[in-house]
Amino acid sequence: MPPFELPDLHFVEAALAVKSCTLEEPMEAYMLEEVISANNGGFHKYLNNNSVIPHQFNDPVDMALANYLAYTQHAQYWLTGKMAFVTDYQGESTIATFVITHEVY
């Protein structure tokens, strides 16, 4: 175990719902996501997708979380051989709501 406390985080639960269709109908797809309660400290944007510097917070708990997420992004980049990392971390104190995807995937 590290000599410091790790945040207890998880990505939002999500699913892709695809409506069955025929050749004449356009395909419909919907992203379904876990409902985030407003009771957990509110929504925050911790990291933007155009900078490695986390947003600055007055609350030391939020600032520590933003710094931790910036570290995980940096570690992901190097540990995957510069191939992948999660960007644009946002959510509330225990749930990250955004994962970059591409319409081809």
N, C-alpha and C positions, 0 to 999 in steps of 0.2 A: 504494500500500500504506500502511496505517496505521503509525504509529511504534511499534506494539506488536504482540505476537504474538497472533493470533486462535486460539481453541481449535479443534481439529479434531473436530467433533461431527457426528453424524447421528441422525436418528430411527430407532427400531427398524423393521426391515423387517416389514411386516405385510400380511396378506391376509384377505379375507372369503370363507369357503367356505360355499356355500349348497347344501343337499341338494335335489335335484329332488323334487317332490312332486305329488300329485294333489289334486283339490278336496276329497277326504275326509281327507287327511293334513295335519297342521299343518306349516308350513314350519319347517325347522331351519337355523340359521345359526351358524357358528363363527368366532371371531377367531383367526387363526394368527399367531404372532409369532416373530421371531428369538430364538434361545436366547442369553442373555447369559452370558458366561463369568465365573466368580467370580475369575478371575486378573487382572482389570483394576482392582483397588482396592476392590471391593465396591459395594453398592447405597447410594445417597444420595438423599435428598429435598432438592432445592435450593430450590424455591419451593413454597409451599402455594397452594391456590386461594382462600384467604380473606385474603391479605395480599400487598402488593407488596414487603415486606421479606424478603430471602432468609434462609434458615436460617443460623445462625452456625456456622462450623467453626474448629477450632484449626489445621488444616492450611492453610497459605497458598495452596496450589494449589487445593484445594477451595473456599476462600473466594473466590478470584479467579474461579473458574468460576461460583459462585453469583451473584456481582456481575455478571458478563457476561450470564448468563441473565436476571437482573432487568432489565438494560439492554435486551436484545433484546425482552423483553415490553413495556417502555415504548415502545420505538421502533415495534413492530408496532401498538400501540394508536393512536399518533398518525399514523403513515404510512398507516394504513387509514381515516383519518377517524373514529376511535373505533368502528370496525365489527368488528374482530377482533383477537385475540391468542392465542397459545398460553399455557396456564396449567398449573400443577401440574407443573413440570419435576422429573423424578426419573429416576434411572438410575444408570449407572456413569460413569466418567470420559470416555467417548467416545460413549455411547449414551443418548439420552433415550427413556424407555419409554412415556410417556403422552401421548396427544393426546385432548382432550375431543371426544366425538361425541354425537350425539343419535339416539335410535331412529328418528326420522323420516327421517334421511339414509341 
